[in-house]
Amino acid sequence: FLVSDGGVIKRVDYSYIKGGGGLVLISNTTSASSVSNVAFDNVFTSTYKNYKIIGEYTAVNSSGNTTSRIRFRTGGGSGSNLSASEYNYHFHLQAADSDTTVVKRGTGDDVLDWTTNQDDDSARHGVRFDFTLFDPYSSGRTTISGHGMNTATDGNVIMFTGACSYKGTDSVTGINFYVGAGNIKDIAIKIYGIVDS
């Protein structure tokens, strides 16, 4: 690159000015169709240590009585859900119309269950989230933390924040999003690798 320094043209090597870090898009899924779940396989590898997951979807066919759930997956491209009783989580949820805090927590659960009951309303996104996933590919504990919102059965927004540690020693290579009852639709989920330097 050439830059002007007080009217004097100087050359600067790219290695001295390029930025470090950043996000690299690994997977991007969008669908308006109603499906039972959205599974991502072979998205967590040794290439990146940590990941960012940003997404949204709506619960349908649930009679307004279902919560959002996550299970990690293992096995690379032919992944399968990790459903052992190894999920240890704690989420705080607060509604727009209340000062009361609802707590979702579990130790030794077979799934991460992280929202209140959602409204079955196609005009509103039932859940929107921003998660960071820490070191899933190693054989240590995988941790996910983040925040977002879900639409309650009365139509009010509920904000949530919390974290989950998967206590198993499995190498986590994927993730599965679904709801406890019914299907999901209007899905838009992106997974990014976080560049270390």
C-alpha distance (Angstrom), angle and dihedral (degrees) to the residues before:
residue distance angle dihedral
F1 . . .
L2 3.79 . .
V3 3.78 119.6 .
S4 3.79 133.8 179.8
D5 3.82 115.7 -122.2
G6 3.81 108.6 -174.6
G7 3.79 90.8 -32.6
V8 3.82 93.4 -46.8
I9 3.82 114.4 115.5
K10 3.80 112.5 -133.6
R11 3.78 133.5 179.5
V12 3.83 119.9 -126.8
D13 3.80 120.8 -168.5
Y14 3.82 114.5 -124.7
S15 3.81 91.6 -126.1
Y16 3.82 89.2 68.7
I17 3.80 97.7 52.6
K18 3.79 107.4 33.8
G19 3.78 115.5 111.4
G20 3.78 125.3 -117.6
G21 3.78 130.7 -134.9
G22 3.78 124.0 14.7
L23 3.80 138.8 140.0
V24 3.80 128.1 -72.5
L25 3.81 117.6 -159.1
I26 3.81 109.5 -124.2
S27 3.80 103.0 168.1
N28 3.79 136.0 6.7
T29 3.80 122.1 -173.5
T30 3.80 126.3 -179.5
S31 3.80 127.3 170.1
A32 3.79 136.6 158.5
S33 3.82 90.9 -165.6
S34 3.79 124.2 103.1
V35 3.82 110.9 -109.5
S36 3.79 135.1 166.8
N37 3.82 94.7 -123.0
V38 3.79 145.9 -19.3
A39 3.79 114.0 -124.6
F40 3.79 124.4 -172.2
D41 3.82 115.6 -161.5
N42 3.79 130.3 -170.4
V43 3.82 93.1 7.8
F44 3.82 96.4 119.7
T45 3.80 112.3 64.6
S46 3.79 140.2 145.1
T47 3.82 89.8 -83.2
Y48 3.82 93.4 83.8
K49 3.78 129.8 23.7
N50 3.82 97.5 -155.5
Y51 3.81 135.1 29.1
K52 3.80 141.9 -159.2
I53 3.83 120.5 -141.6
I54 3.81 119.6 -168.3
G55 3.77 121.0 176.8
E56 3.77 155.7 127.7
Y57 3.80 141.4 -151.5
T58 3.80 142.1 160.3
A59 3.80 128.7 -121.9
V60 3.82 114.6 -127.7
N61 3.81 135.6 -177.9
S62 3.79 88.2 22.5
S63 3.83 102.2 114.1
G64 3.79 86.4 -126.5
N65 3.77 91.3 -70.5
T66 3.78 110.2 106.7
T67 3.78 140.2 96.4
S68 3.79 132.7 -146.0
R69 3.78 116.5 -102.8
I70 3.79 139.4 -170.2
R71 3.76 132.4 -161.1
F72 3.77 123.3 -178.3
R73 3.79 119.0 -130.9
T74 3.78 135.1 -144.4
G75 3.80 135.6 -169.0
G76 3.80 103.2 70.9
G77 3.82 114.9 -117.3
S78 3.82 93.2 -0.1
G79 3.78 94.3 47.7
S80 3.78 130.3 174.2
N81 3.79 131.8 -163.4
L82 3.79 119.7 -93.2
S83 3.80 100.7 -131.8
A84 3.80 102.1 161.8
S85 3.81 117.1 124.1
E86 3.81 93.3 -95.8
Y87 3.83 104.2 111.7
N88 3.80 113.7 114.3
Y89 3.84 112.6 -179.2
H90 3.80 146.3 156.1
F91 3.83 125.1 -170.0
H92 3.82 129.9 176.9
L93 3.80 117.1 -149.8
Q94 3.81 128.2 -171.7
A95 3.81 127.2 -175.5
A96 3.80 125.2 -138.2
D97 3.81 90.7 -122.6
S98 3.82 98.1 47.1
D99 3.80 143.2 51.4
T100 3.79 90.2 -149.3
T101 3.80 117.9 112.6
V102 3.78 117.7 -139.6
V103 3.79 115.3 -155.4
K104 3.79 124.4 -150.0
R105 3.78 110.4 -170.7
G106 3.76 141.4 151.0
T107 3.78 142.8 171.3
G108 3.76 119.2 -158.5
D109 3.81 94.1 7.2
D110 3.81 121.6 153.0
V111 3.83 92.9 -134.0
L112 3.80 140.8 28.0
D113 3.83 105.2 -111.6
W114 3.79 105.2 -173.5
T115 3.83 114.7 163.6
T116 3.78 140.1 55.1
N117 3.80 119.3 -109.0
Q118 3.81 108.7 -58.4
D119 3.77 130.3 -135.7
D120 3.81 114.1 -109.0
D121 3.80 92.3 -135.3
S122 3.79 121.5 135.6
A123 3.82 90.6 -161.7
R124 3.81 91.2 64.8
H125 3.78 131.0 51.5
G126 3.78 105.0 -118.3
V127 3.79 95.5 -150.8
R128 3.81 138.3 11.4
F129 3.78 121.5 -178.2
D130 3.78 146.6 177.5
F131 3.82 112.6 -159.7
T132 3.79 133.7 176.2
L133 3.80 116.1 -152.3
F134 3.80 116.6 -156.4
D135 3.81 124.1 -149.5
P136 3.83 99.4 -32.2
Y137 3.80 98.2 161.9
S138 3.80 96.4 59.9
S139 3.78 120.3 82.9
G140 3.79 92.2 -113.7
R141 3.76 127.4 91.8
T142 3.79 114.7 -53.3
T143 3.80 114.2 -141.3
I144 3.79 129.1 -163.9
S145 3.80 124.5 -173.8
G146 3.76 135.4 168.6
H147 3.76 151.8 110.9
G148 3.78 142.4 -110.1
M149 3.78 143.8 124.0
N150 3.75 142.0 -83.0
T151 3.79 130.2 -166.0
A152 3.79 111.7 -118.0
T153 3.79 124.6 -138.4
D154 3.82 89.6 -98.6
G155 3.83 91.1 55.2
N156 3.80 96.3 -107.3
V157 3.78 121.1 130.2
I158 3.79 118.6 -111.3
M159 3.79 120.9 -161.1
F160 3.79 119.6 -150.1
T161 3.77 138.2 -170.6
G162 3.78 130.2 176.5
A163 3.77 150.4 106.7
C164 3.79 143.2 -113.2
S165 3.79 132.4 -155.6
Y166 3.79 119.0 -157.9
K167 3.79 102.5 -147.3
G168 3.80 97.8 -163.4
T169 3.81 122.3 101.6
D170 3.81 94.3 -128.5
S171 3.78 119.5 129.1
V172 3.82 102.6 -115.4
T173 3.81 110.5 -140.7
G174 3.80 100.8 162.2
I175 3.79 147.6 14.1
N176 3.82 135.9 -135.9
F177 3.83 125.8 -150.1
Y178 3.81 121.3 -163.2
V179 3.82 143.9 128.2
G180 3.77 130.1 -105.3
A181 3.82 93.9 -115.2
G182 3.79 130.3 15.3
N183 3.79 128.6 3.9
I184 3.79 139.1 -65.6
K185 3.82 130.9 -124.2
D186 3.82 141.7 169.7
I187 3.80 87.7 53.5
A188 3.80 123.3 -178.1
I189 3.81 115.1 165.0
K190 3.81 128.2 160.9
I191 3.79 126.8 -171.5
Y192 3.80 120.1 -159.8
G193 3.78 132.1 -172.2
I194 3.80 113.1 -133.6
V195 3.80 111.4 -130.9
D196 3.82 111.1 -134.4
S197 3.78 97.4 -149.5
